[in-house]
């Protein structure tokens, strides 16, 4: 794999990570009573391949739970 592609991948993932962190943090702050947040992250290839799409389309899906613990005194 070319260095350019590797840099593009890392830039995409870094940007997503920063934006996801900010969105999740803000959401949890707006809903402090919520004990756990179930989330799913999906990566899909949006490329228009025309008449020759790949045999296996690119799709990565990750699910997890983010637990928010209330501080004593809240």
N, C-alpha and C positions, 0 to 999 in steps of 0.2 A: 504494500500500500504506500502511496506517495505521502511525503511529509505534508503536502498541502491538504490532502484529505484528512489526515490525522489532526492537523491544526483546526480545520473546519469543524470536525467532530467535537473536539475539546472546547472550542468557542461556543458551539451550540449547547453542549451540556452545562458549561459554566453559566451561560446566560439563563438557561432554564432553571438551574439550581438556585441562583440568586432570586429570580422572580418567584419561584415556588416557595422558597423560604419566606420571602416577604408576604406573600399571599396567605400562606398557612399561619404564620405568626399573627397577622392582622385578624384573620378569621377566629383564631383561638382567643385573642384579646377581646373581640366583640362578643364572644360567647363563653365567658369564664365558667358558667355553670355546666358546660358540657364536659363530661368525664373522659370521653374517647371519641376520636374522629377517625372514621374508616375512609381510606382514600385509595384511589386507583390511578396509576400513571400509565398512559398508553403512548407508545411511539409507533407511528404508522408512516409508511412511505406514501407520499402524495404525488410522486412523479407520474406524468402522463406518458405511458409507454407505447401508446398507439396499438398496433396490431400484434405486438410481441411482448406482452407482460411477462415478468419472471414467473417461473413455475411455482416458487414459494415467495409470496409477498412478504416484505419486511413488516413485522409486527412484534413488539415487545410489550408485555403487560406485567406490571408489578402492583400488588395490593399489600396494604399493611394498615396497622392501627397506630394512631398517635395518641398516647395517653397523656392527659393533662391533669396533673395533681394540684389540688387546691392547697394554698398555703394556709398554715394555722393562723386563725384570726380572720379569715375571709368569710 
